[in-house]
Amino acid sequence: MKRSQSSLGVLFSLMLLASQAGAQTDKITIPAGTPEDHDLQAISNEQDASKKLALYQDFVQKYSVNPAAVAYGNWQISQAYQTTGDLDKAIDYGDKALAPAPRNLDILVSQASIAQQAKSNQKLMDYAARGGEVCTSIAKQPKPDGMTAEDFSRQLADDKSAVKNSCDFLDAAGFNVIASETNAKNRMTYIEKYSAAFPDSKFQDQVSSYAMYTLGPGQLNDQPRLIAYGEKTLTANPNSLPALLLMAGTYVDDAKPGGIAKAVTYSQKAIAVAKADDPDADKSRKLSAGMAHSILGYAYIKQDKTAASISELRAGAGLLKGQDDQQYSIVLYRLGFAYAKLNRVNEARDVLAEAVKIPGPAQNMSQDLLAKVNAARAKAK
């Protein structure tokens, strides 16, 4: 975010920054004709980078009681250090710039870019989340007294347009932190911070998937936190497919009373939301529907509604075949189990014979069940 300051007109276009959303964001304003304005013009005319840096440092000290001067001067010092590669000092001075202007999106974007360059996920998420809170607050600002609804709606649209690029950058930067983080505990901390700051992000479904993976078996294995996250997500977005599947998959293995009934409710809702039969249904929606049918069929087995489970599991198998081998093997095992439970051993054998060919978590269980089915079939003969 390097900026030229070759003229007073350019200078003032910078001082008012891109953040124009009224009281929801911080602006930096240096009135024309003030001593600060004259000194900044002199600094902008200095061509030597080291001398310009020293002048900005003197400027911040000279006008230390002026929040706008402190914010702008430290921001320029931060960018100067970023140019030389001293990223620690760049972040330090950027934080000093944010102190009097904590909701200034231009400075937050600048800090995020420096943290990105420094490969500091923690700082990058901090700046992204702070910026996200500013972006989200724009739509929540109250209508000023005396302003018509039409004018207020137009103002909101203008405010959102003015900060769109900054908000999009911070949104994507925050998501990339989540996607690149290898430590499960840190990743979940970032997910919670990001989700609060960007509740309407286009990445929220993917973030929910990361949360489900992070809190599930093999990672943090924290079921209470998993359920709390899913419920919070569905409160904000009742049609979130990842969250519906998360809740259905969690409750179907919950031994507490009422867990299976909740799994049925969530999986049925996921099937309805996915609309896999629609002509425009993409692979993701079909996979979600397939997993939901698989969970619903499994829940019916646990409720001793085995006959009803078969149609669900067959529907799931049809949607998952050739799309996701792991989920396909699981639904085949469940279908084989349902057939076996109803003593339909020939159908059970055919399904399980296909399941054992697929490496994964259901392969050994399918082999064991197939052996039992074959033994029962032989005995029947």
C-alpha positions as a Markdown table, in Angstrom:
| # | Residue | x | y | z |
|---|---|---|---|---|
| 1 | Met | 0.0 | 0.0 | 0.0 |
| 2 | Lys | 2.7 | 2.5 | -0.9 |
| 3 | Arg | 1.4 | 5.9 | -1.8 |
| 4 | Ser | 2.7 | 8.9 | -3.7 |
| 5 | Gln | 2.5 | 12.3 | -2.1 |
| 6 | Ser | 3.6 | 14.5 | -5.0 |
| 7 | Ser | 0.8 | 17.1 | -4.6 |
| 8 | Leu | -1.5 | 18.6 | -2.0 |
| 9 | Gly | -4.5 | 17.2 | -3.9 |
| 10 | Val | -3.1 | 13.7 | -3.7 |
| 11 | Leu | -2.2 | 14.2 | 0.0 |
| 12 | Phe | -5.8 | 15.0 | 1.0 |
| 13 | Ser | -7.2 | 12.2 | -1.0 |
| 14 | Leu | -5.1 | 10.0 | 1.2 |
| 15 | Met | -5.8 | 11.7 | 4.4 |
| 16 | Leu | -9.5 | 11.0 | 4.0 |
| 17 | Leu | -8.7 | 7.4 | 3.1 |
| 18 | Ala | -11.0 | 4.8 | 1.6 |
| 19 | Ser | -13.0 | 4.4 | 4.8 |
| 20 | Gln | -16.1 | 6.5 | 4.2 |
| 21 | Ala | -18.8 | 4.7 | 6.3 |
| 22 | Gly | -19.6 | 7.5 | 8.7 |
| 23 | Ala | -19.1 | 6.7 | 12.4 |
| 24 | Gln | -18.6 | 3.0 | 11.7 |
| 25 | Thr | -15.0 | 3.6 | 10.5 |
| 26 | Asp | -12.2 | 5.9 | 11.5 |
| 27 | Lys | -11.0 | 8.6 | 9.1 |
| 28 | Ile | -7.8 | 10.6 | 9.3 |
| 29 | Thr | -8.2 | 14.3 | 8.5 |
| 30 | Ile | -5.5 | 17.0 | 8.4 |
| 31 | Pro | -7.2 | 20.4 | 7.7 |
| 32 | Ala | -5.6 | 22.4 | 4.9 |
| 33 | Gly | -3.4 | 25.3 | 6.0 |
| 34 | Thr | -2.5 | 23.9 | 9.4 |
| 35 | Pro | 1.1 | 23.5 | 10.6 |
| 36 | Glu | 0.7 | 19.7 | 10.2 |
| 37 | Asp | -0.4 | 20.2 | 6.6 |
| 38 | His | 2.6 | 22.4 | 5.8 |
| 39 | Asp | 5.0 | 20.0 | 7.4 |
| 40 | Leu | 3.5 | 17.0 | 5.5 |
| 41 | Gln | 3.9 | 18.9 | 2.2 |
| 42 | Ala | 7.6 | 19.4 | 3.0 |
| 43 | Ile | 8.0 | 15.7 | 3.9 |
| 44 | Ser | 6.3 | 14.7 | 0.7 |
| 45 | Asn | 8.9 | 16.7 | -1.3 |
| 46 | Glu | 11.8 | 14.9 | 0.3 |
| 47 | Gln | 13.3 | 12.3 | -2.2 |
| 48 | Asp | 15.8 | 10.6 | 0.1 |
| 49 | Ala | 14.0 | 7.7 | 1.8 |
| 50 | Ser | 16.1 | 7.8 | 5.0 |
| 51 | Lys | 15.6 | 11.5 | 5.4 |
| 52 | Lys | 11.9 | 11.2 | 4.8 |
| 53 | Leu | 11.7 | 8.5 | 7.5 |
| 54 | Ala | 13.5 | 10.8 | 10.0 |
| 55 | Leu | 11.1 | 13.6 | 9.1 |
| 56 | Tyr | 8.1 | 11.5 | 9.7 |
| 57 | Gln | 9.5 | 10.4 | 13.1 |
| 58 | Asp | 10.0 | 14.1 | 14.0 |
| 59 | Phe | 6.5 | 14.8 | 12.7 |
| 60 | Val | 5.0 | 12.3 | 15.1 |
| 61 | Gln | 6.9 | 13.6 | 18.0 |
| 62 | Lys | 6.1 | 17.3 | 17.2 |
| 63 | Tyr | 2.3 | 16.6 | 16.9 |
| 64 | Ser | 2.0 | 13.9 | 19.5 |
| 65 | Val | -1.2 | 15.5 | 20.9 |
| 66 | Asn | -2.9 | 15.3 | 17.5 |
| 67 | Pro | -4.4 | 11.8 | 17.0 |
| 68 | Ala | -4.8 | 12.2 | 13.2 |
| 69 | Ala | -1.1 | 13.3 | 12.9 |
| 70 | Val | 0.1 | 10.4 | 15.1 |
| 71 | Ala | -2.0 | 7.9 | 13.1 |
| 72 | Tyr | -0.9 | 9.1 | 9.7 |
| 73 | Gly | 2.8 | 9.6 | 10.6 |
| 74 | Asn | 3.2 | 6.2 | 12.2 |
| 75 | Trp | 1.4 | 4.6 | 9.3 |
| 76 | Gln | 3.9 | 6.1 | 6.8 |
| 77 | Ile | 6.8 | 5.0 | 9.1 |
| 78 | Ser | 5.3 | 1.5 | 9.1 |
| 79 | Gln | 5.2 | 1.4 | 5.3 |
| 80 | Ala | 8.8 | 2.7 | 5.1 |
| 81 | Tyr | 10.0 | -0.1 | 7.3 |
| 82 | Gln | 8.0 | -2.6 | 5.2 |
| 83 | Thr | 9.8 | -1.4 | 2.1 |
| 84 | Thr | 13.2 | -2.0 | 3.7 |
| 85 | Gly | 12.1 | -5.4 | 4.9 |
| 86 | Asp | 12.1 | -4.7 | 8.6 |
| 87 | Leu | 8.8 | -6.2 | 9.2 |
| 88 | Asp | 8.9 | -6.2 | 13.0 |
| 89 | Lys | 9.3 | -2.5 | 13.1 |
| 90 | Ala | 6.7 | -2.1 | 10.3 |
| 91 | Ile | 4.1 | -4.0 | 12.5 |
| 92 | Asp | 5.1 | -2.1 | 15.6 |
| 93 | Tyr | 4.6 | 1.3 | 14.0 |
| 94 | Gly | 1.5 | 0.2 | 12.3 |
| 95 | Asp | 0.1 | -0.7 | 15.7 |
| 96 | Lys | 1.0 | 2.7 | 16.9 |
| 97 | Ala | -1.0 | 4.1 | 14.0 |
| 98 | Leu | -4.0 | 2.0 | 14.9 |
| 99 | Ala | -4.0 | 3.2 | 18.5 |
| 100 | Pro | -5.7 | 6.5 | 17.7 |
| 101 | Ala | -7.6 | 5.1 | 14.7 |
| 102 | Pro | -8.5 | 1.4 | 15.6 |
| 103 | Arg | -11.3 | 1.2 | 13.0 |
| 104 | Asn | -9.4 | 2.6 | 10.0 |
| 105 | Leu | -9.6 | -0.1 | 7.3 |
| 106 | Asp | -6.7 | 1.2 | 5.2 |
| 107 | Ile | -4.3 | 0.8 | 8.2 |
| 108 | Leu | -5.8 | -2.6 | 9.1 |
| 109 | Val | -5.3 | -3.7 | 5.5 |
| 110 | Ser | -1.8 | -2.4 | 5.6 |
| 111 | Gln | -1.1 | -4.3 | 8.8 |
| 112 | Ala | -2.6 | -7.5 | 7.4 |
| 113 | Ser | -0.4 | -7.3 | 4.4 |
| 114 | Ile | 2.7 | -6.9 | 6.5 |
| 115 | Ala | 1.7 | -9.8 | 8.8 |
| 116 | Gln | 1.1 | -11.9 | 5.7 |
| 117 | Gln | 4.6 | -11.0 | 4.4 |
| 118 | Ala | 6.0 | -11.9 | 7.9 |
| 119 | Lys | 4.1 | -15.2 | 7.8 |
| 120 | Ser | 2.5 | -14.4 | 11.2 |
| 121 | Asn | -0.9 | -16.2 | 11.2 |
| 122 | Gln | -1.8 | -14.9 | 14.6 |
| 123 | Lys | -1.3 | -11.2 | 13.8 |
| 124 | Leu | -2.8 | -11.6 | 10.3 |
| 125 | Met | -6.0 | -13.1 | 11.8 |
| 126 | Asp | -6.1 | -10.4 | 14.5 |
| 127 | Tyr | -6.0 | -7.6 | 11.9 |
| 128 | Ala | -8.4 | -9.5 | 9.6 |
| 129 | Ala | -10.9 | -10.0 | 12.4 |
| 130 | Arg | -10.7 | -6.4 | 13.6 |
| 131 | Gly | -11.3 | -5.3 | 10.0 |
| 132 | Gly | -14.2 | -7.8 | 9.6 |
| 133 | Glu | -15.9 | -6.3 | 12.6 |
| 134 | Val | -15.7 | -2.9 | 11.1 |
| 135 | Cys | -17.1 | -4.2 | 7.7 |
| 136 | Thr | -19.9 | -6.0 | 9.4 |
| 137 | Ser | -20.9 | -2.9 | 11.5 |
| 138 | Ile | -21.6 | -0.8 | 8.5 |
| 139 | Ala | -24.9 | -2.6 | 7.7 |
| 140 | Lys | -25.8 | -2.3 | 11.4 |
| 141 | Gln | -25.5 | 1.5 | 11.7 |
| 142 | Pro | -28.7 | 3.2 | 12.8 |
| 143 | Lys | -30.6 | 5.5 | 10.5 |
| 144 | Pro | -29.9 | 9.2 | 11.4 |
| 145 | Asp | -32.8 | 11.2 | 12.6 |
| 146 | Gly | -34.4 | 13.1 | 9.8 |
| 147 | Met | -33.0 | 10.9 | 7.0 |
| 148 | Thr | -35.6 | 9.1 | 4.7 |
| 149 | Ala | -35.4 | 5.3 | 4.5 |
| 150 | Glu | -34.6 | 5.7 | 0.8 |
| 151 | Asp | -31.7 | 8.0 | 1.4 |
| 152 | Phe | -30.4 | 5.8 | 4.2 |
| 153 | Ser | -30.5 | 2.8 | 2.0 |
| 154 | Arg | -28.6 | 4.7 | -0.6 |
| 155 | Gln | -26.0 | 5.7 | 2.0 |
| 156 | Leu | -25.5 | 2.2 | 3.2 |
| 157 | Ala | -25.0 | 1.0 | -0.4 |
| 158 | Asp | -22.4 | 3.8 | -0.9 |
| 159 | Asp | -20.7 | 2.9 | 2.4 |
| 160 | Lys | -20.4 | -0.8 | 1.5 |
| 161 | Ser | -19.1 | 0.0 | -2.0 |
| 162 | Ala | -16.4 | 2.3 | -0.6 |
| 163 | Val | -14.9 | -0.4 | 1.6 |
| 164 | Lys | -15.7 | -3.4 | -0.5 |
| 165 | Asn | -12.1 | -4.0 | -1.7 |
| 166 | Ser | -10.7 | -3.7 | 1.8 |
| 167 | Cys | -13.3 | -6.0 | 3.3 |
| 168 | Asp | -12.8 | -8.6 | 0.5 |
| 169 | Phe | -9.1 | -8.6 | 1.1 |
| 170 | Leu | -9.4 | -9.0 | 4.9 |
| 171 | Asp | -12.0 | -11.7 | 4.5 |
| 172 | Ala | -9.9 | -13.7 | 2.1 |
| 173 | Ala | -6.8 | -13.2 | 4.2 |
| 174 | Gly | -8.6 | -14.5 | 7.3 |
| 175 | Phe | -9.8 | -17.6 | 5.5 |
| 176 | Asn | -6.3 | -18.3 | 4.1 |
| 177 | Val | -5.0 | -18.3 | 7.7 |
| 178 | Ile | -7.5 | -21.0 | 8.6 |
| 179 | Ala | -6.8 | -23.1 | 5.5 |
| 180 | Ser | -3.0 | -22.9 | 6.0 |
| 181 | Glu | -2.9 | -23.5 | 9.8 |
| 182 | Thr | -1.6 | -27.0 | 10.7 |
| 183 | Asn | -2.1 | -26.8 | 14.5 |
| 184 | Ala | -5.7 | -27.9 | 15.3 |
| 185 | Lys | -6.0 | -25.8 | 18.5 |
| 186 | Asn | -4.8 | -22.7 | 16.8 |
| 187 | Arg | -7.0 | -23.4 | 13.7 |
| 188 | Met | -10.1 | -23.6 | 15.9 |
| 189 | Thr | -9.2 | -20.4 | 17.7 |
| 190 | Tyr | -8.9 | -18.7 | 14.3 |
| 191 | Ile | -12.2 | -20.2 | 13.1 |
| 192 | Glu | -14.1 | -18.9 | 16.0 |
| 193 | Lys | -12.6 | -15.4 | 15.7 |
| 194 | Tyr | -13.1 | -15.4 | 11.9 |
| 195 | Ser | -16.8 | -16.6 | 12.1 |
| 196 | Ala | -17.6 | -13.8 | 14.5 |
| 197 | Ala | -16.0 | -11.1 | 12.4 |
| 198 | Phe | -17.3 | -12.4 | 9.0 |
| 199 | Pro | -20.7 | -14.0 | 9.6 |
| 200 | Asp | -21.8 | -13.4 | 6.0 |
| 201 | Ser | -18.6 | -14.5 | 4.3 |
| 202 | Lys | -18.7 | -16.5 | 1.1 |
| 203 | Phe | -16.2 | -18.8 | 2.7 |
| 204 | Gln | -18.4 | -19.7 | 5.7 |
| 205 | Asp | -19.5 | -23.1 | 4.4 |
| 206 | Gln | -15.8 | -24.0 | 3.9 |
| 207 | Val | -15.0 | -22.6 | 7.3 |
| 208 | Ser | -17.7 | -24.8 | 8.8 |
| 209 | Ser | -16.2 | -27.8 | 7.1 |
| 210 | Tyr | -12.8 | -27.0 | 8.7 |
| 211 | Ala | -14.5 | -26.6 | 12.1 |
| 212 | Met | -16.2 | -30.0 | 11.7 |
| 213 | Tyr | -12.8 | -31.6 | 10.8 |
| 214 | Thr | -10.9 | -29.8 | 13.6 |
| 215 | Leu | -13.3 | -30.6 | 16.4 |
| 216 | Gly | -13.9 | -34.1 | 15.3 |
| 217 | Pro | -12.1 | -37.4 | 15.9 |
| 218 | Gly | -8.5 | -37.4 | 15.0 |
| 219 | Gln | -8.1 | -33.7 | 15.8 |
| 220 | Leu | -9.4 | -32.1 | 19.0 |
| 221 | Asn | -12.2 | -34.6 | 19.5 |
| 222 | Asp | -14.3 | -32.1 | 21.4 |
| 223 | Gln | -17.9 | -33.0 | 21.0 |
| 224 | Pro | -19.5 | -30.4 | 23.3 |
| 225 | Arg | -17.6 | -27.6 | 21.4 |
| 226 | Leu | -18.5 | -29.2 | 18.1 |
| 227 | Ile | -22.2 | -29.1 | 19.0 |
| 228 | Ala | -21.9 | -25.5 | 20.3 |
| 229 | Tyr | -20.2 | -24.4 | 17.1 |
| 230 | Gly | -22.8 | -26.1 | 14.9 |
| 231 | Glu | -25.7 | -24.6 | 16.8 |
| 232 | Lys | -24.2 | -21.2 | 16.6 |
| 233 | Thr | -23.6 | -21.5 | 12.9 |
| 234 | Leu | -27.2 | -22.6 | 12.3 |
| 235 | Thr | -28.5 | -19.7 | 14.3 |
| 236 | Ala | -26.8 | -17.4 | 11.9 |
| 237 | Asn | -27.5 | -19.5 | 8.8 |
| 238 | Pro | -30.2 | -22.2 | 9.2 |
| 239 | Asn | -29.5 | -23.6 | 5.7 |
| 240 | Ser | -25.7 | -24.2 | 6.2 |
| 241 | Leu | -25.2 | -27.6 | 4.7 |
| 242 | Pro | -21.8 | -28.3 | 6.5 |
| 243 | Ala | -23.3 | -27.3 | 9.8 |
| 244 | Leu | -26.4 | -29.5 | 9.3 |
| 245 | Leu | -24.3 | -32.5 | 8.4 |
| 246 | Leu | -22.0 | -31.7 | 11.3 |
| 247 | Met | -24.9 | -31.8 | 13.7 |
| 248 | Ala | -26.5 | -34.9 | 12.1 |
| 249 | Gly | -23.2 | -36.8 | 12.1 |
| 250 | Thr | -22.5 | -35.9 | 15.7 |
| 251 | Tyr | -25.9 | -36.7 | 17.1 |
| 252 | Val | -26.3 | -40.0 | 15.3 |
| 253 | Asp | -23.4 | -41.4 | 17.5 |
| 254 | Asp | -24.6 | -39.6 | 20.7 |
| 255 | Ala | -25.7 | -42.0 | 23.4 |
| 256 | Lys | -27.7 | -39.4 | 25.2 |
| 257 | Pro | -31.5 | -39.6 | 25.0 |
| 258 | Gly | -32.9 | -37.7 | 22.1 |
| 259 | Gly | -29.6 | -37.7 | 20.1 |
| 260 | Ile | -30.9 | -40.0 | 17.4 |
| 261 | Ala | -34.1 | -38.0 | 16.9 |
| 262 | Lys | -32.0 | -34.9 | 16.5 |
| 263 | Ala | -29.8 | -36.7 | 13.9 |
| 264 | Val | -33.0 | -37.5 | 12.0 |
| 265 | Thr | -34.2 | -33.9 | 12.1 |
| 266 | Tyr | -30.8 | -32.5 | 11.0 |
| 267 | Ser | -30.2 | -35.0 | 8.2 |
| 268 | Gln | -33.7 | -34.5 | 6.8 |
| 269 | Lys | -33.2 | -30.8 | 6.8 |
| 270 | Ala | -29.9 | -31.2 | 5.0 |
| 271 | Ile | -31.5 | -33.4 | 2.3 |
| 272 | Ala | -34.2 | -30.7 | 1.8 |
| 273 | Val | -31.6 | -27.9 | 1.6 |
| 274 | Ala | -29.3 | -29.8 | -0.8 |
| 275 | Lys | -32.0 | -30.4 | -3.4 |
| 276 | Ala | -29.8 | -33.0 | -5.1 |
| 277 | Asp | -32.6 | -33.7 | -7.7 |
| 278 | Asp | -32.5 | -30.2 | -9.0 |
| 279 | Pro | -31.1 | -29.9 | -12.5 |
| 280 | Asp | -28.6 | -27.2 | -11.3 |
| 281 | Ala | -27.4 | -29.2 | -8.3 |
| 282 | Asp | -23.6 | -29.3 | -8.3 |
| 283 | Lys | -21.3 | -32.0 | -7.0 |
| 284 | Ser | -21.0 | -30.4 | -3.5 |
| 285 | Arg | -24.8 | -30.4 | -3.0 |
| 286 | Lys | -25.1 | -34.0 | -4.3 |
| 287 | Leu | -22.3 | -35.1 | -1.9 |
| 288 | Ser | -24.0 | -33.3 | 1.0 |
| 289 | Ala | -27.3 | -35.0 | 0.1 |
| 290 | Gly | -25.6 | -38.4 | -0.2 |
| 291 | Met | -24.0 | -38.0 | 3.3 |
| 292 | Ala | -27.3 | -36.9 | 4.7 |
| 293 | His | -29.1 | -39.9 | 3.3 |
| 294 | Ser | -26.4 | -42.1 | 4.8 |
| 295 | Ile | -26.7 | -40.6 | 8.2 |
| 296 | Leu | -30.5 | -40.7 | 8.1 |
| 297 | Gly | -30.4 | -44.4 | 7.1 |
| 298 | Tyr | -28.0 | -45.1 | 10.0 |
| 299 | Ala | -30.3 | -43.3 | 12.4 |
| 300 | Tyr | -33.2 | -45.4 | 11.2 |
| 301 | Ile | -31.2 | -48.6 | 11.9 |
| 302 | Lys | -30.6 | -47.4 | 15.4 |
| 303 | Gln | -34.3 | -46.7 | 15.8 |
| 304 | Asp | -35.1 | -50.3 | 14.6 |
| 305 | Lys | -36.7 | -48.8 | 11.5 |
| 306 | Thr | -34.5 | -51.1 | 9.3 |
| 307 | Ala | -36.9 | -51.3 | 6.3 |
| 308 | Ala | -37.1 | -47.5 | 6.2 |
| 309 | Ser | -33.3 | -47.3 | 6.4 |
| 310 | Ile | -32.7 | -49.2 | 3.2 |
| 311 | Ser | -34.3 | -46.6 | 0.8 |
| 312 | Glu | -32.3 | -43.9 | 2.5 |
| 313 | Leu | -29.0 | -45.8 | 2.3 |
| 314 | Arg | -29.6 | -46.8 | -1.3 |
| 315 | Ala | -30.3 | -43.1 | -2.2 |
| 316 | Gly | -27.0 | -42.2 | -0.4 |
| 317 | Ala | -25.0 | -44.8 | -2.2 |
| 318 | Gly | -26.3 | -43.6 | -5.6 |
| 319 | Leu | -25.2 | -40.1 | -4.9 |
| 320 | Leu | -21.8 | -40.9 | -3.4 |
| 321 | Lys | -20.7 | -43.6 | -5.9 |
| 322 | Gly | -17.8 | -42.3 | -7.9 |
| 323 | Gln | -17.7 | -39.0 | -6.0 |
| 324 | Asp | -16.3 | -39.8 | -2.5 |
| 325 | Asp | -14.8 | -43.3 | -1.9 |
| 326 | Gln | -14.7 | -43.0 | 1.8 |
| 327 | Gln | -18.3 | -41.9 | 2.3 |
| 328 | Tyr | -19.4 | -44.4 | -0.3 |
| 329 | Ser | -17.7 | -47.3 | 1.6 |
| 330 | Ile | -19.4 | -46.2 | 4.8 |
| 331 | Val | -22.9 | -46.1 | 3.2 |
| 332 | Leu | -22.3 | -49.5 | 1.6 |
| 333 | Tyr | -21.4 | -51.0 | 5.0 |
| 334 | Arg | -24.5 | -49.5 | 6.6 |
| 335 | Leu | -26.6 | -50.8 | 3.7 |
| 336 | Gly | -25.1 | -54.3 | 4.0 |
| 337 | Phe | -25.8 | -54.2 | 7.7 |
| 338 | Ala | -29.4 | -53.3 | 7.1 |
| 339 | Tyr | -29.9 | -56.1 | 4.6 |
| 340 | Ala | -28.3 | -58.6 | 6.9 |
| 341 | Lys | -30.5 | -57.5 | 9.8 |
| 342 | Leu | -33.5 | -58.2 | 7.6 |
| 343 | Asn | -31.9 | -61.6 | 6.7 |
| 344 | Arg | -31.7 | -60.5 | 3.0 |
| 345 | Val | -28.3 | -62.2 | 2.8 |
| 346 | Asn | -27.9 | -62.2 | -1.0 |
| 347 | Glu | -28.4 | -58.5 | -1.2 |
| 348 | Ala | -26.1 | -58.0 | 1.9 |
| 349 | Arg | -23.4 | -60.1 | 0.3 |
| 350 | Asp | -23.5 | -58.2 | -3.0 |
| 351 | Val | -23.2 | -54.8 | -1.3 |
| 352 | Leu | -20.5 | -55.9 | 1.1 |
| 353 | Ala | -18.5 | -57.5 | -1.6 |
| 354 | Glu | -18.2 | -54.1 | -3.2 |
| 355 | Ala | -17.5 | -52.3 | 0.1 |
| 356 | Val | -14.5 | -54.5 | 0.9 |
| 357 | Lys | -12.7 | -53.4 | -2.3 |
| 358 | Ile | -12.5 | -49.8 | -1.0 |
| 359 | Pro | -9.6 | -49.0 | 1.3 |
| 360 | Gly | -10.6 | -46.9 | 4.3 |
| 361 | Pro | -12.2 | -46.9 | 7.7 |
| 362 | Ala | -15.1 | -49.2 | 6.7 |
| 363 | Gln | -13.1 | -51.8 | 4.9 |
| 364 | Asn | -12.3 | -54.1 | 7.9 |
| 365 | Met | -15.8 | -53.8 | 9.3 |
| 366 | Ser | -17.2 | -54.7 | 5.8 |
| 367 | Gln | -14.9 | -57.7 | 5.6 |
| 368 | Asp | -16.0 | -59.0 | 9.1 |
| 369 | Leu | -19.7 | -58.5 | 8.3 |
| 370 | Leu | -19.3 | -60.2 | 4.9 |
| 371 | Ala | -17.7 | -63.2 | 6.5 |
| 372 | Lys | -20.7 | -63.5 | 8.9 |
| 373 | Val | -23.2 | -63.0 | 6.0 |
| 374 | Asn | -21.4 | -65.7 | 3.9 |
| 375 | Ala | -21.5 | -68.1 | 6.9 |
| 376 | Ala | -25.2 | -67.4 | 7.5 |
| 377 | Arg | -25.9 | -67.9 | 3.8 |
| 378 | Ala | -24.0 | -71.2 | 3.7 |
| 379 | Lys | -25.8 | -72.4 | 6.8 |
| 380 | Ala | -29.2 | -71.6 | 5.2 |
| 381 | Lys | -28.3 | -73.8 | 2.3 |
